[in-house]
Amino acid sequence: MALKQSLSFKLQQKLSPQQIQLMKLLQLPTVALEQRIKEEIESNPALDEGKEEDDELDAEQEDDFGREEISDAEKEFDFDAYISDDTPSYKLNISNQSKDDEDKQVPLSGGASFQELLEAQLLMYNLEDDDYTIAVHLIGSLDESGYLRRELSAIVDDLAFTQNIITEEAHVAKLLMVIQHFDPAGVGARTLQECLLLQLKRKNNHSLIYRNAIEIVEKYFDEFSKKHYSKIIDKLTISDEDLKETINEILKLNPKPGNSLSDANKVVQHIVPDFNLTIENDQIVLTLNGRNTPELKVSRTYNDMMEGYKVQKEKPSKSQKDALMFVKQKLDSAKWFIDAIKQRQNTLIVTMEAIIMYQKEYFLSGDETLLKPMILKDIAEQVELDISTISRVVNSKYVQTPYGTFLLKTFFSESLSTDSGEEVSTREVKKILQDAIDEENKKKPLTDEKLSHLLNEKSYNIARRTIAKYREQLNIPVARLRKEL
């Protein structure tokens, strides 16, 4: 086979390291950005946090920010030209903090884990070594809701392979019953039905209400979960009022008992808004969170090093050249990072301002029905940025408004046509759907078919299957499961 040689032209679009860095910074929310800045400061000694001490830092210097440097230390080069990196001071620092900004710390909770609290209760039982090991293994197999989701046969196999303990399912079940006596009541259950029964029996209440509750959960749990109340009334021969009281007692039980312990030991997380939006004299005022872009500057020490190399008269040695290149690399990296933070700040502002202009009526009133249909392309065209850039901004940023704190992507929605041909937001339709369900008669909740008719009467052309889709997106169950006595 003969080899052929030819020339060809090919266009390729590649992102520079600085562009990649900007894209990564752009998608970070405020709290994550703070951590990223701390990591950069720790890894780059040429980057400092704080105000620039000397505002007249070579004000007339010329920026060579984007210039490629010679990387071969052995290559002959003009030393004075190489160290000439005169950059205006405004390129070397960034600040978006005021004296009024609060430095809020996110509190962290401490304490024993869910499993540790259960193991502490296990110590009150004088179990033999193998039984204690099996019980600890069972506790470790519970999920965060307090349930044992694995089959006992699988637990027996685990014990044989990992603990070298040969036992039987019946013995493991006996030790599981020990754990099921622990607090909180219901822990160690394998199903929701067993969890509720454990809690009801723990109350040791022999009243008619509790006897009925135990019988319903034990014998008619399927009817109870599907809210077939008429079948339960027929089988128990009780009145509607008695059934209502019984159901209310069952609903007071905790379906996830493990959460009562595990939640108390989780890290407390707060949403830190990236933007603050206020209304002053019927005007929308937008500000970036002060924590979003903390003050950064290029290290004065590293700048002084560069100055020291510049004034020396002798030709630098190889070790001095290596030191110079290291300092130069760190200074460039610091300036690139500061510039990326500034570009991020500008992108966030122009994107949020475009969203505000597009949804001005909503932000002035807080009325969700005034939200216009808006997709990423609408904002991308307005600010002349790529759709992927807008997506990075809206998918991870929050805005604090007088009406609450919202993720930016919640303001985006598809359009829907009314009978008159008007384009309305699907968010508006969901709000009307939510209001209709909130106001329905819970004894006879509205079916998807009835909800469709209701919205059609309001000139919204929506099919029943679309109603079902919107209802699921709103985490609203079907009519049968919304029924109340």
KEVO-907647 format. One record per residue (C-alpha): residue in one letter; x, y, z. Coordinates in steps of 0.1 Angstrom, whole numbers, padded with zeros to 4 digits, always signed. Example, Ala and Ser with C-alpha at 12.3 -4.5 7.8 and 13.67 -1.06 7.14 Angstrom:
BEGIN
a+0123-0045+0078s+0137-0011+0071
//
This chain:
BEGIN
m+0000+0000+0000a+0015+0033-0011l+0018+0062+0013k+0005+0096+0002q+0014+0130+0016s-0011+0159+0013l-0019+0193+0028s-0053+0200+0043f-0069+0228+0062k-0090+0222+0092l-0108+0247+0114q-0109+0239+0151q-0123+0258+0181k-0103+0253+0213l-0109+0268+0247s-0079+0285+0263p-0070+0275+0299q-0083+0309+0310q-0117+0303+0293i-0119+0268+0308q-0112+0284+0342l-0139+0310+0337m-0165+0284+0328k-0157+0264+0359l-0159+0295+0381l-0191+0306+0365q-0211+0276+0375l-0200+0278+0412p-0225+0292+0437t-0213+0317+0463v-0203+0293+0491a-0184+0270+0466l-0167+0301+0451e-0154+0311+0485q-0139+0277+0490r-0124+0278+0454i-0108+0311+0461k-0093+0298+0494e-0078+0268+0475e-0063+0291+0449i-0048+0314+0475e-0033+0284+0493s-0018+0269+0460n-0006+0303+0446p+0016+0324+0469a+0014+0353+0444l-0023+0357+0451d-0035+0374+0483e-0068+0383+0498g-0073+0418+0509k-0071+0454+0498e-0042+0467+0477e-0020+0487+0500d-0004+0510+0473d-0030+0523+0449e-0002+0539+0428l+0013+0506+0419d+0030+0514+0386a-0001+0531+0372e+0015+0538+0338q+0026+0502+0332e+0015+0484+0302d-0004+0451+0304d+0010+0420+0286f-0017+0397+0301g-0023+0376+0270r+0013+0373+0258e+0030+0339+0255e+0063+0336+0274i+0094+0317+0264s+0095+0284+0283d+0130+0271+0274a+0153+0283+0302e+0184+0276+0281k+0172+0297+0252e+0189+0331+0248f+0165+0359+0256d+0165+0396+0267f+0162+0394+0304d+0149+0430+0308a+0122+0424+0282y+0113+0391+0299i+0107+0406+0333s+0089+0436+0319d+0054+0428+0331d+0041+0462+0339t+0004+0458+0347p-0020+0485+0359s-0031+0482+0395y-0067+0478+0386k-0058+0445+0369l-0041+0433+0401n-0070+0436+0425i-0108+0431+0428s-0132+0442+0454n-0169+0439+0459q-0172+0443+0496s-0184+0472+0517k-0181+0479+0554d-0217+0470+0559d-0213+0434+0546e-0218+0408+0573d-0194+0379+0576k-0218+0352+0584q-0206+0318+0594v-0226+0286+0586p-0231+0267+0618l-0222+0231+0619s-0238+0206+0642g-0219+0179+0660g-0227+0148+0680a-0230+0110+0676s-0242+0095+0644f-0275+0076+0641q-0257+0042+0643e-0237+0053+0673l-0268+0063+0692l-0283+0029+0686e-0251+0011+0695a-0251+0030+0728q-0286+0015+0736l-0273-0020+0726l-0248-0018+0754m-0276-0021+0779y-0282-0056+0768n-0258-0083+0780l-0253-0101+0747e-0227-0127+0740d-0198-0118+0717d-0213-0132+0685d-0247-0119+0692y-0233-0084+0699t-0214-0086+0666i-0246-0096+0647a-0266-0068+0664v-0239-0042+0655h-0240-0055+0619l-0278-0052+0618i-0275-0016+0631g-0249-0008+0604s-0273-0022+0577l-0301+0002+0586d-0306+0031+0562e-0309+0067+0573s-0347+0064+0577g-0341+0036+0602y-0353+0007+0580l-0336-0026+0573r-0339-0029+0536r-0319-0061+0531e-0333-0096+0534l-0323-0116+0565s-0309-0144+0543a-0285-0118+0528i-0275-0107+0563v-0267-0143+0572d-0244-0146+0542d-0227-0113+0550l-0220-0125+0586a-0205-0158+0572f-0182-0140+0547t-0172-0109+0567q-0174-0119+0603n-0169-0157+0600i-0201-0162+0621i-0224-0190+0610t-0260-0184+0621e-0296-0188+0610e-0323-0164+0598a-0344-0171+0629h-0316-0161+0652v-0309-0129+0633a-0346-0121+0634k-0346-0126+0672l-0317-0100+0675l-0335-0077+0651m-0365-0077+0675v-0341-0065+0702i-0332-0035+0680q-0368-0029+0673h-0373-0021+0710f-0348+0008+0708d-0357+0044+0705p-0370+0060+0684a-0400+0037+0681g-0403+0020+0647v-0365+0017+0641g-0354-0016+0626a-0386-0022+0607r-0384-0038+0573t-0415-0022+0558l-0437+0009+0565q-0465-0014+0577e-0441-0030+0603c-0428+0004+0613l-0463+0018+0621l-0472-0014+0640l-0441-0011+0661q-0450+0024+0671l-0487+0016+0678k-0478-0014+0700r-0452+0006+0718k-0479+0030+0730n-0496+0002+0749n-0529+0019+0746h-0560-0004+0748s-0586+0022+0738l-0610+0015+0709i-0592+0040+0687y-0558+0023+0691r-0573-0012+0687n-0589-0001+0655a-0556+0015+0644i-0537-0017+0650e-0563-0038+0631i-0563-0014+0601v-0525-0014+0598e-0522-0051+0605k-0551-0064+0583y-0562-0036+0560f-0530-0017+0552d-0535-0020+0515e-0570-0004+0517f-0556+0023+0541s-0527+0032+0518k-0550+0035+0488k-0576+0055+0509h-0604+0030+0502y-0621+0041+0534s-0655+0028+0525k-0641-0008+0525i-0625-0003+0559i-0658+0010+0573d-0676-0021+0560k-0651-0046+0574l-0647-0030+0608t-0683-0019+0611i-0674+0015+0626s-0687+0050+0620d-0672+0076+0597e-0663+0097+0628d-0645+0067+0645l-0626+0060+0613k-0616+0096+0611e-0602+0097+0646t-0584+0064+0640i-0568+0076+0607n-0557+0108+0625e-0539+0087+0651i-0521+0067+0624l-0511+0098+0606k-0494+0111+0637l-0469+0083+0636n-0434+0088+0621p-0429+0069+0588k-0392+0075+0590p-0381+0072+0626g-0344+0072+0618n-0347+0108+0606s-0355+0120+0641l-0319+0110+0651s-0300+0114+0619d-0313+0149+0611a-0300+0163+0643n-0265+0153+0634k-0264+0165+0598v-0246+0196+0587v-0269+0226+0588q-0270+0240+0553h-0283+0274+0543i-0289+0288+0509v-0266+0318+0503p-0282+0340+0476d-0258+0351+0448f-0280+0382+0441n-0300+0406+0463l-0330+0422+0447t-0350+0450+0464i-0377+0474+0453e-0371+0511+0461n-0396+0537+0449d-0410+0513+0424q-0375+0507+0410i-0357+0473+0410v-0323+0475+0427l-0299+0446+0420t-0267+0439+0439l-0243+0410+0440n-0238+0393+0473g-0207+0408+0489r-0193+0373+0495n-0196+0365+0458t-0164+0384+0449p-0141+0389+0478e-0111+0413+0475l-0082+0398+0457k-0048+0412+0448v-0014+0402+0434s+0011+0396+0462r+0033+0427+0467t+0062+0405+0478y+0062+0388+0444n+0060+0421+0426d+0090+0433+0446m+0109+0401+0435m+0103+0411+0399e+0115+0446+0406g+0146+0432+0422y+0155+0412+0392k+0148+0442+0369v+0173+0465+0387q+0202+0440+0389k+0230+0448+0364e+0247+0414+0361k+0234+0388+0336p+0213+0364+0356s+0225+0329+0364k+0206+0298+0354s+0192+0294+0389q+0181+0331+0389k+0164+0325+0355d+0146+0294+0370a+0135+0315+0400l+0124+0343+0377m+0103+0319+0356f+0086+0305+0387v+0077+0340+0400k+0065+0349+0365q+0043+0319+0363k+0027+0325+0397l+0021+0362+0389d+0005+0353+0356s-0017+0327+0373a-0028+0352+0399k-0037+0378+0373w-0056+0353+0352f-0075+0342+0383i-0084+0378+0392d-0095+0385+0357a-0116+0354+0356i-0133+0364+0388k-0140+0399+0373q-0154+0383+0341r-0176+0360+0362q-0189+0390+0382n-0198+0408+0350t-0215+0378+0334l-0236+0372+0365i-0247+0409+0365v-0256+0412+0328t-0275+0378+0329m-0295+0387+0360e-0302+0422+0346a-0316+0406+0314i-0338+0383+0334i-0351+0412+0354m-0359+0432+0323y-0377+0403+0307q-0397+0395+0339k-0400+0431+0352e-0438+0429+0359y-0432+0398+0381f-0403+0413+0401l-0423+0444+0408s-0453+0426+0420g-0443+0390+0430d-0474+0377+0412e-0464+0344+0396t-0492+0347+0370l-0473+0376+0355l-0443+0355+0346k-0437+0355+0309p-0427+0324+0289m-0388+0325+0289i-0362+0301+0277l-0324+0302+0278k-0322+0313+0242d-0342+0345+0250i-0316+0356+0275a-0286+0344+0255e-0296+0365+0226q-0302+0395+0247v-0268+0395+0264e-0250+0380+0234l-0236+0350+0252d-0238+0313+0245i-0267+0293+0258s-0244+0270+0277t-0230+0301+0296i-0265+0312+0306s-0273+0276+0316r-0243+0276+0339v-0255+0308+0356v-0291+0299+0361n-0287+0263+0372s-0267+0271+0403k-0275+0307+0413y-0301+0320+0438v-0316+0355+0440q-0331+0369+0472t-0363+0389+0465p-0390+0405+0487y-0411+0374+0478g-0385+0348+0488t-0353+0333+0476f-0354+0315+0443l-0332+0295+0420l-0328+0314+0387k-0339+0285+0366t-0373+0285+0382f-0381+0317+0363f-0377+0299+0330s-0407+0281+0314e-0421+0271+0281s-0450+0288+0265l-0487+0278+0261s-0513+0292+0239t-0548+0303+0251d-0580+0304+0231s-0573+0339+0221g-0538+0330+0208e-0520+0347+0237e-0487+0331+0248v-0486+0324+0285s-0460+0307+0308t-0465+0271+0319r-0455+0285+0353e-0487+0306+0353v-0507+0275+0345k-0491+0255+0373k-0499+0283+0397i-0536+0282+0387l-0535+0244+0390q-0519+0245+0425d-0545+0271+0436a-0574+0249+0423i-0561+0219+0442d-0555+0239+0474e-0591+0252+0473e-0608+0219+0464n-0631+0199+0486k-0608+0173+0501k-0637+0149+0506k-0642+0150+0468p-0609+0161+0453l-0607+0171+0417t-0596+0144+0392d-0572+0153+0364e-0602+0152+0340k-0620+0178+0361l-0589+0199+0365s-0585+0199+0327h-0621+0211+0323l-0616+0238+0349l-0585+0251+0330n-0602+0249+0297e-0630+0271+0310k-0603+0296+0318s-0592+0295+0281y-0562+0273+0287n-0561+0245+0262i-0546+0216+0283a-0552+0179+0279r-0557+0156+0309r-0523+0140+0303t-0507+0174+0305i-0525+0181+0338a-0511+0148+0351k-0476+0159+0340y-0478+0193+0357r-0493+0177+0388e-0464+0153+0391q-0439+0181+0386l-0456+0199+0415n-0453+0168+0436i-0491+0166+0440p-0506+0131+0443v-0536+0118+0424a-0571+0127+0435r-0577+0094+0454l-0546+0100+0476r-0556+0136+0483k-0590+0124+0497e-0597+0132+0534l-0626+0120+0557
//
